[in-house]
Amino acid sequence: MIILKKMNMNIVQEAIDFEKSKMSNMSTSDRINASREAKRFILGINEIYKETNDPDLMELMKRLTAKKKKIEVRLNGRPEAI
């Protein structure tokens, strides 16, 4: 149980560090890796949230999702309006 809590806190801390990191001057492969890492954090935090229902975790997931969407827009480009 203690090991599980340490792993949970570790992924939350890594996600906070990821959120604070700068995303400028990234190559395409860096953006792809950042998008995958954000997805890993979101899914990991979601598993913790299912058990605890902590609103702070939900807010962290929302912020990470917003950052992931920005990265993916930069990767895929904006869809053109018809």
N, C-alpha and C positions, 0 to 999 in steps of 0.2 A: 504494500500500500504506500509506503514512504517513497519507494522508487518510482511508483506511478505519479505521485504528486510532484516529484522532482522533474520528471519528464514533462508533465503538464506545464509547470512553471518555466521550464526551459523553452518549450515551443512558444509560449506567450512572450517571453523575453526576446526571443529571436524575431518574432513577428513585430514587436515594438521597434526593435533595431532596424528591421527591414523598412518599416513605415517611415522612419526618420531619415533613411538613406536618400541620397540625391539620385535622381534618375536622368540627369543631363549628360550629354556626350556619351551615350551608350550605343554600341554597335547593335546590329539586328540580332545576333546570337545572344548578346547580353540581355536584350529585351525579352527574347524567348525564354531564357533561363529565369529572368525576374518574374515573368508571368507564371511559369510553372512553380516557382518557389512561393509566390503569393497564393496560388491555388492550394499548395500543400499546407500552408499556414491556415488558410480559411477552413479547409476540411478538418485539420487537427483541432483547431479551436472549436469548431462546431461539435466535435465529439465531446469535448470537455463541457461545452455549453448545455448539451443534452442532459448531462448529469447534474449540473449545478444551477442552470437557469440564471446565471449572473448577468445582469444588464450591461456591465462593463465589457464583458466578452462580446456581447452582441454589437456594441458600439465599435469595438476593435475590428470585428468582422466586416462591418459596414465600411469603415475607413479603408481596410485592406481591399475590399471589393471595388471601391471607387478608384483606388490606385491601380489595381489590376486592369480595370476598364480603360483607364487613360493609356496604359502601356499597350493594350491590345488595339486601341484606336490608332495609335502611332504605328503599330505593326501592320495592321490591315488597311489602313487608310479610312477616311470618312466616306460613307456611301453618298453618291451624288443624288440630289433631288431631281426627279423627272418632271 
